[in-house]
Amino acid sequence: MTKHVDKPGEAKRFKIFRGAEAPPLVITDYQSMTPVIANGLDRLGKAGVSAGADVRLLFEVPGFSLTYAWFKSGFPLPLHSHEADCLYYITGGSLKLGTEHLQKGDGFFVPADTRYTYTPGSHGVEVLEIRHESCNDIKITANNPAFWERALQSMAENTARWQSEKKPETVE
């Protein structure tokens, strides 16, 4: 992905991005990390949690970003929030958000600083995330050791399947 940062006063320019060239999203701002959360993230990382997700920054300019995420079935997404409003559009698969089951073509809006999580469906979920800010912040609020134990259990049950799991768009 070619990233252009407009200089102050410079007119915004027409830009093209290519999904195939999008770099993995690197979170640079983990806020308010408690020892429980830090330990949980460390344990998930060592257990190979990255095999269950593909998150890429498609486009970013000051004040705007577009992110693609594919979370495989059983991926343990922790309760979290962001500093900016986030708009999500499901491009493949499905997810459960609270009591709602959402599928391809559905979406949801999460206001800034609102805690949320969702569970990918049986074939995983692909989403586009649109923000009016950069997308490198996350405040994980899953400060319950029981969540992290369940997340590790989910990984143990799903990691082998993740190796061959195909994107939802190919199984629908």
Contact map, one row per residue, 1 for C-alpha under 8 A:
1110000000000000111011100000000000000000000000000000000001100000000000000000000000000000000000000000000000000000000000000000000000000000000000000000000000000000000000000000
1111000000000000100000000000000000000000000000000000000000000000000000000000000000000000000000000000000000000000000000000000000000000000000000000000000000000000000000000000
1111100000000000000000000000000000000000000000000000000000111000000000000000000000000000000000000000000000000000000000000000000000000000000000000000000000000000000000000000
0111110000000000000000000000000000000000000000000000000000001000000000000000000000000000000000000000000000000000000000000000000000000000000000000000000000000000000000000000
0011111000000000000000000000000000000000000000000000000000001100000000000000000000000000000000000000000000000000000000000000000000000000000000000000000000000000000000000000
0001111101110000000000000000000000000000000000000000000000001100000000000000000000000000000000000000000000000000000000000000000000000000000000000000000000000000000000000000
0000111111000000000000000000000000000000000000000000000000000000000000000000000000000000000000000000000000000000000000000000000000000000000000000000000000000000000000000000
0000011111000000000000000000000000000000000000000000000000000000000000000000000000000000000000000000000000000000000000000000000000000000000000000000000000000000000000000000
0000001111100000000000000000000000000000000000000000000000000000000000000000000000000000000000000000000000000000000000000000000000000000000000000000000000000000000000000000
0000011111110000000000000000000000000000000000000000000000000000000000000000000000000000000000000000000000000000000000000000000000000000000000000000000000000000000000000000
0000010011111000000000000000000000000000000000000000000000000000000000000000000000000000000000000000000000000000000000000000000000000000000000000000000000000000000000000000
0000010001111100000000000000000000000000000000000000000000000000000000000000000000000000000000000000000000000000000000000000000000000000000000000000000000000000000000000000
0000000000111110000000000000000000000000000000000000000000000000000000000000000000000000000000000000000000000000000000000000000000000000000000000000000000000000000000000000
0000000000011111000000000000000000000000000000000000000000000000000000000000000000000000000000000000000000000000000000000000000000000000000000000000000000000000000000000000
0000000000001111100000000000000000000000000000000000000000000000000000000000000000000000000000000000000000000000000000000000000000000000000000000000000000000000000000000000
0000000000000111110000000000000000000000000000000000000000000000000000000000000000000000000000000000000000000000000000000000000000000000000000000000000000000000000000000000
1100000000000011111011000000000000000000000000000000000001100000000000000000000000000000000000000000000000000000000000000000000000000000000000000000000000000000000000000000
1000000000000001111111000000000000000000000000000000000001000000000000000000000000000000000000000000000000000000000000000000000000000000000000000000000000000000000000000000
1000000000000000111111000000000000000000000000000000000001000000000000000000000000000000000000000000000000000000000000000000000000000000000000000000000000000000000000000000
0000000000000000011111000000000000000000000000000000000000000000000000000000000000000000000000000000000000000000000000000000000000000000000000000000000000000000000000000000
1000000000000000111111100000000000000000000000000000000000000000000000000000000000000000000000000000000000000000000000000000000000000000000000000000000000000000000000000000
1000000000000000111111110000000000000000000000000000000111100000000000000000000000000000000000000000000000000000000000000000000000000000000000000000000000000000000000000000
1000000000000000000011111000000000000000000000000000000111000000000000000000000000000000000000000000000000000000000000000000000000000000000000000000000000000000000000000000
0000000000000000000001111100000000000000000000000000011110000000000000000000000000000000000000000000000000000000000000000000000000000000000000000000000000000000000000000000
0000000000000000000000111110000000000000000000000000001110000000001000000000000000000000000000000000000000000000000000000000000000000001000000000000000000000000000000000000
0000000000000000000000011111000000000000000000000000000000000000000000000000000000000000000000000000000000000000000000000000000000000001000000000000000000000000000000000000
0000000000000000000000001111110000000000000000000000000000000000000000000000000000000000000000000000000000000000000000000000000000000011110000000000000000000000000000000000
0000000000000000000000000111110000000000000000000000000000000000000000000000000000000000000000000000000000000000000000000000000000000001100000000000000000000000000000000000
0000000000000000000000000011111000000000000000000000000000000000000000000000000000000000000000000000000000000000000000000000000000000001110000000000000000000000000000000000
0000000000000000000000000011111110000000000000000000000000000000000000000000000000000000000000000000000000000000000000000000000000000000111100000000000000000000000000000000
0000000000000000000000000000111110000000000000000000000000000000000000000000000000000000000000000000000000000000000000000000000000000000111100000000000000000000000000000000
0000000000000000000000000000011111000000000000000000000000000000000000000000000000000000000000000000000000000000000000000000000000000000001100000000000000000000000000000000
0000000000000000000000000000011111101100000000000000000000000000000000000000000000000000000000000000000000000000000000000000000000000000001100000000000000000000000000000000
0000000000000000000000000000000111111100000000000000000000000000000000000000000000000000000000000000000000000000000000000000000000000000000000100000000000000000000000000000
0000000000000000000000000000000011111110000000000000000000000000000000000000000000000000000000000000000000000000000000000000000000000000000000000000000000000000000000000000
0000000000000000000000000000000001111111000000000000000000000000000000000000000000000000000000000000000000000000000000000000000000000000000000111000000000000000000000000000
0000000000000000000000000000000011111111100000000000000000000000000000000000000000000000000000000000000000000000000000000000000000000000000111100000000000000000000000000000
0000000000000000000000000000000011111111110000000000000000000000000000000000000000000000000000000000000000000000000000000000000000000000000000000000000000000000000000000000
0000000000000000000000000000000000111111111000000000000000000000000000000000000000000000000000000000000000000000000000000000000000000000000000000000000000000000000000000000
0000000000000000000000000000000000011111111100000000000000000000000000000000000000000000000000000000000000000000000000000000000000000000000000001001000000000000000000000000
0000000000000000000000000000000000001111111110000000000000000000000000000000000000000000000000000000000000000000000000000000000000000000000000000000000000000000000000000000
0000000000000000000000000000000000000111111111000000000000000000000000000000000000000000000000000000000000000000000000000000000000000000000000000000000000000000000000000000
0000000000000000000000000000000000000011111111100000000000000000000000000000000000000000000000000000000000000000000000000000000000000000000000000000000100000000000000000000
0000000000000000000000000000000000000001111111111000000000000000000000000000000000000000000000000000000000000000000000000000000000000000000000000000001100000000000000000000
0000000000000000000000000000000000000000111111111100000000000000000000000000000000000000000000000000000000000000000000000000000000000000000000000000000000000000000000000000
0000000000000000000000000000000000000000011111111000000000000000000000000000000000000000000000000000000000000000000000000000000000000000000000000000000000000000000000000000
0000000000000000000000000000000000000000001111111000000000000000000000000000000000000000000000000000000000000000000000000000000000000000000000000000000100100000000000000000
0000000000000000000000000000000000000000000111111110000000000000000000000000000000000000000000000000000000000000000000000000000000000000000000000000000000000010000000000000
0000000000000000000000000000000000000000000111111111100000000000000000000010000000000000000000000000000000000000000000000000000000000000000000000000000000100000000000000000
0000000000000000000000000000000000000000000010011111110000000000000000000000000000000000000000000000000000000000000000000000000000000000000000000000000000000000000000000000
0000000000000000000000000000000000000000000000011111110000000000000000000000000000000000000000000000000000000000000000000000000000000000000000000000000000000010011000000000
0000000000000000000000000000000000000000000000001111110000000000000000111010000000000000000000000000000000000000000000000000000000000000000000000000000000000010010000000000
0000000000000000000000000000000000000000000000001111111000000000000011110010000000000000000000000000000000000000000000000000000000000000000000000000000000000000000000000000
0000000000000000000000010000000000000000000000000111111100000000000011100000000000000000000000000000000000000000000000000000000000000000000000000000000000000000000000000000
0000000000000000000000011000000000000000000000000000111110000000001111000000000000000000000000000000000000000000000000000000000000000000000000000000000000000000000000000000
0000000000000000000001111000000000000000000000000000011111000000001110000000000000000000000000000000000000000000000000000000000000000000000000000000000000000000000000000000
0000000000000000000001111000000000000000000000000000001111110000111100000000000000000000000000000000000000000000000000000000000000000000000000000000000000000000000000000000
1000000000000000111001100000000000000000000000000000000111110000111100000000000000000000000000000000000000000000000000000000000000000000000000000000000000000000000000000000
1010000000000000100001000000000000000000000000000000000011111000111000000000000000000000000000000000000000000000000000000000000000000000000000000000000000000000000000000000
0010000000000000000000000000000000000000000000000000000011111111110000000000000000000000000000000000000000000000000000000000000000000100000000000000000000000000000000000000
0011110000000000000000000000000000000000000000000000000000111111100000000000000000000000000000000000000000000000000000000000000000000100000000000000000000000000000000000000
0000110000000000000000000000000000000000000000000000000000011111000000000000000000000000000000000000000000000000000000000000000000001100000000000000000000000000000000000000
0000000000000000000000000000000000000000000000000000000000011111100000000000000000000000000000000000000000000000000000000000000000111100000000000000000000000000000000000000
0000000000000000000000000000000000000000000000000000000000011111110000000000000000000000000000000000000000000000000000000000000001111100000000000000000000000000000000000000
0000000000000000000000000000000000000000000000000000000011111011111000000000000000000000000000000000000000000000000000000000000011111110000000000000000000000000000000000000
0000000000000000000000000000000000000000000000000000000011110001111100000000000000000000000000000000000000000000000000000000000111100010000000000000000000000000000000000000
0000000000000000000000001000000000000000000000000000001111100000111110000000000000000000000000000000000000000000000000000000000111000010000000000000000000000000000000000000
0000000000000000000000000000000000000000000000000000001111000000011111000000000000000000000000000000000000000000000000000000011110000000000000000000000000000000000000000000
0000000000000000000000000000000000000000000000000000111100000000001111100000000000000000000000000000000000000000000000000000011110000000000000000000000000000000000000000000
0000000000000000000000000000000000000000000000000000111000000000000111110000000000000000000000000000000000000000000000000001111000000000000000000000000000000000000000100000
0000000000000000000000000000000000000000000000000001110000000000000011111010000000000000000000000000000000000000000000010001110000000000000000000000000000000000000000000000
0000000000000000000000000000000000000000000000000001100000000000000001111110000000000000000000000000000000000000000000010011100000000000000000000000000000000000010010100000
0000000000000000000000000000000000000000000000000001000000000000000000111110000000000000000000000000000000000000000000011111100000000000000000000000000000000100010000000000
0000000000000000000000000000000000000000000000000000000000000000000000011111000000000000000000000000000000000000000000111101000000000000000000000000000001100100000000000000
0000000000000000000000000000000000000000000000001001100000000000000000111111100000000000000000000000000000000000000000110000000000000000000000000000001001100100000000000000
0000000000000000000000000000000000000000000000000000000000000000000000000111110000000000000000000000000000000000000000100000000000000000000000000000001001100000000000000000
0000000000000000000000000000000000000000000000000000000000000000000000000011111000000000000000000000000000000000000011100000000000000000000000000000000000000000000000000000
0000000000000000000000000000000000000000000000000000000000000000000000000001111100000000000000000000000000000000000010000000000000000000000111000010000000000000000000000000
0000000000000000000000000000000000000000000000000000000000000000000000000000111110000000000000000000000000000000001110000000000000000000000111000000000000000000000000000000
0000000000000000000000000000000000000000000000000000000000000000000000000000011111000000000000000000000000000000011110000000000000000000011111000000000000000000000000000000
0000000000000000000000000000000000000000000000000000000000000000000000000000001111100000000000000000000000000001111100000000000000000000011110000000000000000000000000000000
0000000000000000000000000000000000000000000000000000000000000000000000000000000111111100000000000000000000000001110000000000000000000000111000000000000000000000000000000000
0000000000000000000000000000000000000000000000000000000000000000000000000000000011111000000000000000000000000001100000000000000000000000110000000000000000000000000000000000
0000000000000000000000000000000000000000000000000000000000000000000000000000000001111100000000000000000000000011100000000000000000111000000000000000000000000000000000000000
0000000000000000000000000000000000000000000000000000000000000000000000000000000001111110000000000000000000001111100000000000000000110000000000000000000000000000000000000000
0000000000000000000000000000000000000000000000000000000000000000000000000000000001011111000000000000000000001111000000000000000011110000000000000000000000000000000000000000
0000000000000000000000000000000000000000000000000000000000000000000000000000000000001111100000000000000000111100000000000000000011100000000000000000000000000000000000000000
0000000000000000000000000000000000000000000000000000000000000000000000000000000000000111110000000000000000111000000000000000001111000000000000000000000000000000000000000000
0000000000000000000000000000000000000000000000000000000000000000000000000000000000000011111000000000000011110000000000000000001110000000000000000000000000000000000000000000
0000000000000000000000000000000000000000000000000000000000000000000000000000000000000001111111000000011111100000000000000000111100000000000000000000000000000000000000000000
0000000000000000000000000000000000000000000000000000000000000000000000000000000000000000111110000000000110000000000000000000111100000000000000000000000000000000000000001000
0000000000000000000000000000000000000000000000000000000000000000000000000000000000000000011111000000001110000000000000000000111000000000000000000000000000000000000000111000
0000000000000000000000000000000000000000000000000000000000000000000000000000000000000000011111100000001100000000000000011011110000000000000000000000000000000000000000011001
0000000000000000000000000000000000000000000000000000000000000000000000000000000000000000010111110000111100000000000000011111110000000000000000000000000000000000000000000000
0000000000000000000000000000000000000000000000000000000000000000000000000000000000000000000011111000111000000000000001111001100000000000000000000000000000000000000000000000
0000000000000000000000000000000000000000000000000000000000000000000000000000000000000000000001111111110000000000000001111000000000000000000000000000000000000000000000000000
0000000000000000000000000000000000000000000000000000000000000000000000000000000000000000000000111111110000000000000011100000000000000000000000000000000000000000000000000000
0000000000000000000000000000000000000000000000000000000000000000000000000000000000000000000000011111000000000000000001000000000000000000000000000000000000000000000000000000
0000000000000000000000000000000000000000000000000000000000000000000000000000000000000000000000011111100000000000000000000000000000000000000000000000000000000000000000000000
0000000000000000000000000000000000000000000000000000000000000000000000000000000000000000000000011111110000000000000000000000000000000000000000000000000000000000000000000000
0000000000000000000000000000000000000000000000000000000000000000000000000000000000000000000001111011111000000000000000000000000000000000000000000000000000000000000000000000
0000000000000000000000000000000000000000000000000000000000000000000000000000000000000000010001111001111101100000000000000000000000000000000000000000000000000000000000000000
0000000000000000000000000000000000000000000000000000000000000000000000000000000000000000010111100000111111000000000000000000000000000000000000000000000000000000000000000000
0000000000000000000000000000000000000000000000000000000000000000000000000000000000000000011111000000011111000000000000000000000000000000000000000000000000000000000000000000
0000000000000000000000000000000000000000000000000000000000000000000000000000000000000000111100000000001111100000000000000000000000000000000000000000000000000000000000000000
0000000000000000000000000000000000000000000000000000000000000000000000000000000000000000110000000000011111110000000000000000000000000000000000000000000000000000000000000000
0000000000000000000000000000000000000000000000000000000000000000000000000000000000000011110000000000010011111000000000000000000000000000000000000000000000000000000000000000
0000000000000000000000000000000000000000000000000000000000000000000000000000000000000011100000000000000001111100000000000000000000000000000000000000000000000000000000000000
0000000000000000000000000000000000000000000000000000000000000000000000000000000000001111000000000000000000111110000000000000000000000000000000000000000000000000000000000000
0000000000000000000000000000000000000000000000000000000000000000000000000000000000001110000000000000000000011111010100000000000000000000000000000000000000000000000000000000
0000000000000000000000000000000000000000000000000000000000000000000000000000000000011100000000000000000000001111110000000000000000000000000000000000000000000000000000000000
0000000000000000000000000000000000000000000000000000000000000000000000000000000011111100000000000000000000000111110000000000000000000000000000000000000000000000000000000000
0000000000000000000000000000000000000000000000000000000000000000000000000000000011111000000000000000000000000011111000000000000000000000000000000000000000000000000000000000
0000000000000000000000000000000000000000000000000000000000000000000000000000000111000000000000000000000000000111111100000000000000000000000000000000000000000000000000000000
0000000000000000000000000000000000000000000000000000000000000000000000000000001110000000000000000000000000000000111110000000000000000000000010000000000000000000000000000000
0000000000000000000000000000000000000000000000000000000000000000000000000000001110000000000000000000000000000100011111000000000000000000000000000000000000000000000000000000
0000000000000000000000000000000000000000000000000000000000000000000000000000111100000000000000001000000000000000001111100000000000000000000000000000000000000000000000000000
0000000000000000000000000000000000000000000000000000000000000000000000000000100000000000000000111100000000000000000111110000000000000000000000000000000000000000000000000000
0000000000000000000000000000000000000000000000000000000000000000000000000111100000000000000000111000000000000000000011111000000000000000000000000000000000000000000000000000
0000000000000000000000000000000000000000000000000000000000000000000000111110000000000000000011110000000000000000000001111111100000000000000000000000000000000000000000000000
0000000000000000000000000000000000000000000000000000000000000000000000001100000000000000000011110000000000000000000000111111100000000000000000000000000000000000000000000000
0000000000000000000000000000000000000000000000000000000000000000000000001100000000000000000001000000000000000000000000011111000000000000000000000000000000000000000000000000
0000000000000000000000000000000000000000000000000000000000000000000000011000000000000000000011000000000000000000000000011111100000000000000000000000000000000000000011110010
0000000000000000000000000000000000000000000000000000000000000000000001111100000000000000000011100000000000000000000000011111110000000000000000000000000000000000000000110000
0000000000000000000000000000000000000000000000000000000000000000000001111000000000000000011111100000000000000000000000011011111000000000000000000000000000000000000000110000
0000000000000000000000000000000000000000000000000000000000000000000111100000000000000000011111000000000000000000000000000001111100000000000000000000000000000000000000110000
0000000000000000000000000000000000000000000000000000000000000000000111000000000000000001111100000000000000000000000000000000111110000000000000000000000000000000000000000000
0000000000000000000000000000000000000000000000000000000000000000011110000000000000000001111000000000000000000000000000000000011111000000000000000000000000000000000000000000
0000000000000000000000000000000000000000000000000000000000000000111110000000000000000111100000000000000000000000000000000000001111100000000000000000000000000000000000000000
0000000000000000000000000000000000000000000000000000000000000001111000000000000000000111000000000000000000000000000000000000000111110000000000000000000000000000000000000000
0000000000000000000000000000000000000000000000000000000000000011110000000000000000011110000000000000000000000000000000000000000011111110000000000000000000000000000000000000
0000000000000000000000000000000000000000000000000000000000000011100000000000000000011100000000000000000000000000000000000000000001111100000000000000000000000000000000000000
0000000000000000000000000000000000000000000000000000000000000111100000000000000000010000000000000000000000000000000000000000000000111110000000000000000000000000000000000000
0000000000000000000000000000000000000000000000000000000000011111100000000000000000000000000000000000000000000000000000000000000000111111100000000000000000000000000000000000
0000000000000000000000000010000000000000000000000000000000000000111000000000000000000000000000000000000000000000000000000000000000101111100000000000000000000000000000000000
0000000000000000000000001111100000000000000000000000000000000000000000000000000000000000000000000000000000000000000000000000000000000111110000000000000000000000000000000000
0000000000000000000000000011111000000000000000000000000000000000000000000000000001100000000000000000000000000000000000000000000000000111111000000000000000000000000000000000
0000000000000000000000000010111000000000000000000000000000000000000000000000000111100000000000000000000000000000000000000000000000000001111100000000000000000000000000000000
0000000000000000000000000000011110000000000000000000000000000000000000000000000111000000000000000000000000000000000000000000000000000000111110000000000000000000000000000000
0000000000000000000000000000011110001000000000000000000000000000000000000000011110000000000000000000000000000000000000000000000000000000011111100000000000000000000000000000
0000000000000000000000000000000000001000000000000000000000000000000000000000011110000000000000000000000000000000001000000000000000000000001111100000000000000000000000000000
0000000000000000000000000000000000001000000000000000000000000000000000000000011100000000000000000000000000000000000000000000000000000000000111110010000000000000000000000000
0000000000000000000000000000000001011000000000000000000000000000000000000000000000000000000000000000000000000000000000000000000000000000000111111010000000000000000000000000
0000000000000000000000000000000000010000000000000000000000000000000000000000000000000000000000000000000000000000000000000000000000000000000001111111000000000000000000000000
0000000000000000000000000000000000010001000000000000000000000000000000000000000000000000000000000000000000000000000000000000000000000000000000111111100000000000000000000000
0000000000000000000000000000000000000000000000000000000000000000000000000000000000000000000000000000000000000000000000000000000000000000000000011111110000000000000000000000
0000000000000000000000000000000000000000000000000000000000000000000000000000010000000000000000000000000000000000000000000000000000000000000001111111111000000000000000000000
0000000000000000000000000000000000000001000000000000000000000000000000000000000000000000000000000000000000000000000000000000000000000000000000011111111100000000000000000000
0000000000000000000000000000000000000000000000000000000000000000000000000000000000000000000000000000000000000000000000000000000000000000000000001111111110000000000000000000
0000000000000000000000000000000000000000000000000000000000000000000000000000000000000000000000000000000000000000000000000000000000000000000000000111111111000000000000000000
0000000000000000000000000000000000000000000100000000000000000000000000000011000000000000000000000000000000000000000000000000000000000000000000000011111111100000000000000000
0000000000000000000000000000000000000000001100100000000000000000000000000000000000000000000000000000000000000000000000000000000000000000000000000001111111110000000000000000
0000000000000000000000000000000000000000000000000000000000000000000000000000000000000000000000000000000000000000000000000000000000000000000000000000111111111000000000000000
0000000000000000000000000000000000000000000000000000000000000000000000000111000000000000000000000000000000000000000000000000000000000000000000000000011111111100000000000000
0000000000000000000000000000000000000000000000101000000000000000000000000111000000000000000000000000000000000000000000000000000000000000000000000000001111111110000000000000
0000000000000000000000000000000000000000000000000000000000000000000000000000000000000000000000000000000000000000000000000000000000000000000000000000000111111110000000000000
0000000000000000000000000000000000000000000000000000000000000000000000000000000000000000000000000000000000000000000000000000000000000000000000000000000011111111000000000000
0000000000000000000000000000000000000000000000000000000000000000000000001110000000000000000000000000000000000000000000000000000000000000000000000000000001111111110000000000
0000000000000000000000000000000000000000000000010011000000000000000000000000000000000000000000000000000000000000000000000000000000000000000000000000000000111111111000000000
0000000000000000000000000000000000000000000000000000000000000000000000000000000000000000000000000000000000000000000000000000000000000000000000000000000000001111111100000000
0000000000000000000000000000000000000000000000000000000000000000000000000000000000000000000000000000000000000000000000000000000000000000000000000000000000000111111110000000
0000000000000000000000000000000000000000000000000011000000000000000000011000000000000000000000000000000000000000000000000000000000000000000000000000000000000111111110000000
0000000000000000000000000000000000000000000000000010000000000000000000000000000000000000000000000000000000000000000000000000000000000000000000000000000000000011111110000000
0000000000000000000000000000000000000000000000000000000000000000000000000000000000000000000000000000000000000000000000000000000000000000000000000000000000000001111111000000
0000000000000000000000000000000000000000000000000000000000000000000000010000000000000000000000000000000000000000000000000010000000000000000000000000000000000000111111100000
0000000000000000000000000000000000000000000000000000000000000000000000000000000000000000000000000000000000000000000000000010000000000000000000000000000000000000000111110110
0000000000000000000000000000000000000000000000000000000000000000000001010000000000000000000100000000000000000000000000000011110000000000000000000000000000000000000011111110
0000000000000000000000000000000000000000000000000000000000000000000000000000000000000000000110000000000000000000000000000011110000000000000000000000000000000000000001111111
0000000000000000000000000000000000000000000000000000000000000000000000000000000000000000001110000000000000000000000000000000000000000000000000000000000000000000000000111111
0000000000000000000000000000000000000000000000000000000000000000000000000000000000000000000000000000000000000000000000000000000000000000000000000000000000000000000001111111
0000000000000000000000000000000000000000000000000000000000000000000000000000000000000000000000000000000000000000000000000010000000000000000000000000000000000000000001111111
0000000000000000000000000000000000000000000000000000000000000000000000000000000000000000000010000000000000000000000000000000000000000000000000000000000000000000000000011111
